[in-house]
Amino acid sequence: MANKKAALACTVCGQRNYSMTPTQAGQANRLEVKKFCKYCNKHTLHKETK
C-alpha cells in the first residue's frame, strides 16, 4: 500500500516547495510551518496542501 503525500505551499507566492507524509486523516487543522521559500528567497509561512 502506497503512502499518501501532501505538499507544503508558500502562503506568499503559492509555490509547493516541500513534500511530506500528511498528518492523521481525522485531524481538522492543517500543518503550518515557517520554512525557506527559494522563489521568494526568504522564510515564509508554509501551509499543508493535498
C-alpha positions as CSV (number, residue, x, y, z in Angstrom):
1,M,0.0,0.0,0.0
2,A,1.4,3.4,-1.0
3,N,1.7,6.2,1.4
4,K,-0.3,9.3,0.8
5,K,1.7,12.5,0.1
6,A,1.0,16.1,1.0
7,A,2.8,19.3,0.0
8,L,3.7,22.4,1.8
9,A,2.8,25.5,-0.2
10,C,4.2,29.0,0.4
11,T,1.5,31.5,1.5
12,V,3.1,34.4,-0.3
13,C,3.8,33.0,-3.8
14,G,1.8,29.8,-3.7
15,Q,4.6,27.5,-4.9
16,R,4.7,24.0,-3.5
17,N,8.2,23.6,-2.2
18,Y,8.2,20.7,0.2
19,S,6.6,17.2,0.2
20,M,5.7,15.2,3.2
21,T,3.5,12.4,4.5
22,P,0.3,14.0,5.8
23,T,-0.8,14.3,9.4
24,Q,-3.5,12.0,10.7
25,A,-6.5,11.8,8.4
26,G,-9.1,12.7,11.2
27,Q,-7.3,15.9,12.1
28,A,-9.2,19.1,11.2
29,N,-6.5,21.7,11.1
30,R,-3.6,21.6,8.6
31,L,0.1,22.0,9.4
32,E,1.6,25.5,9.3
33,V,5.4,25.9,9.4
34,K,7.8,28.7,8.7
35,K,10.2,27.4,6.1
36,F,12.6,28.9,3.4
37,C,11.0,29.6,0.0
38,K,13.5,29.5,-2.8
39,Y,11.2,31.5,-5.0
40,C,10.6,34.4,-2.5
41,N,14.2,34.0,-1.2
42,K,13.1,34.3,2.4
43,H,11.5,32.4,5.3
44,T,7.7,32.5,4.9
45,L,4.7,30.6,6.3
46,H,4.0,27.3,4.5
47,K,0.6,25.5,4.8
48,E,-0.1,21.9,4.2
49,T,-2.0,21.1,0.9
50,K,-3.1,17.9,-0.7
